[in-house]
Amino acid sequence: MDLSTYFNNVLSLFDSLPYVQTDQLKLANRTVHLRTPSLPLRERFLPALAHLLDAKEEIKPALTIWYADDNSLAHAMKAPPLEGFNAQGYHPDLDQEDIQIFFQPWQTQIFLYSRSKSIGIYWVQKVEQVPWWECTFSFRALFHLWTRDLPAQLVHAGTMAKNGRGVLIPGQSGSGKSTSCLNLLRAGYDYLGDDYVWVELAEEIKVYTLYQTAKVEPHNFLTRFPEWEPYLRNKASYKEQKAIFHVTDMYPKAGILVSPVQAILLPKVAHQEHTRFEKANPTQALMAMAPTTLHHLPHHRPNSYRKLMKAASLLPVYHWHLGRNRDQFVESFDHFLANELS
């Protein structure tokens, strides 16, 4: 299969549409256009990105993302050959230097991206087939493919800030990453994300918010955040999925767009009363960020690994041993920002 021909054929299908809804976003000082003929798909994907909406007059975008389902297209989109894609959505026999494709055979959705055109395409056969988690990090795969040629990287991490001081908080599932971020959110800290964030690798490392959708394991929600029940976005299904919240629903002023980052914290549930911090090293930070980030995101992994190494080498790193005492947890974090990072 010639990917360039396939991409252009798909793009022509979108270009011929008589009507599209365009939403303009501002992400890391770059303009992104989301274009779709499908209002049901828009209702699913836009909420996670709504805080990035830019109401100014439309300008030429740095990235355009088209997205649709078969019902909203004039003709059904032809799927690529189903054989040859591995579990990570990669086809080793396809030339993907310009056009990249991410396709996992068990899902009826495709991601396409053109480096030369800076255009991404998302297609799903039916709206109801969109995986629930896909709507909590809308177009993550396409944003990642876009960053290949940018001084930026999506990172599986949270970021919290206060008074212009931010900390990057990576960690595998069960490390306490998301729970810690959400406890700090509840305590009045600024929120940039608790799952995936956009890290800009300039002279000063900055984190830009990408998604303000929080996901909490059902047990954690019921025991730690029961007061958030009125804000549940998936009341009928959270026990089978995760409890999903939009941070701007609960804390409209907490969601900020950008913060300088001054440290990397490596959380770990310590099974002790008090929270404490301990110096760590860049290799430990890299090992906290790289495995899950590179596992989740498709393609050009050596390039992403180099960016993660740069972030790990430029920032001080600390182990964050998480204790049970919630009040002391917040107090110790305040003390850490005021003293260790002063």
Buried (B, 14 or more C-beta within 10 A) or exposed (E): EEBBEBBBEBBEBBEEBEEBEEBBBBBBEBBBBBBBBBEBBBEBBBBBBBBBEBEEEEEEBBBBBBBBBBEBBEEEBEEBEEEBBEEBBBBEEBEBEEBBBBBBEEBBBBBBBBBEBBBBBBBBBEBEEBEBEBBBBBBBBBBBBBBBEBEBBBBBBBBBBBEEBBBBBBBBEEBBBBBBBBBBBBBEBBBBBBBBBBBBBEEEBBBBBBBBBBBBBEEBBBEBBEEBEEBBBBEEEBEEBBBBBBBBBBBEEBBBBBBEBBBBBBBBBBEEEBBBBEEBEBEBBBBBBBEBBBEBBBBBBEEBBEBBBBBBEBBBBBBBBBBEEEEBBBBBBBEBBEEEEE
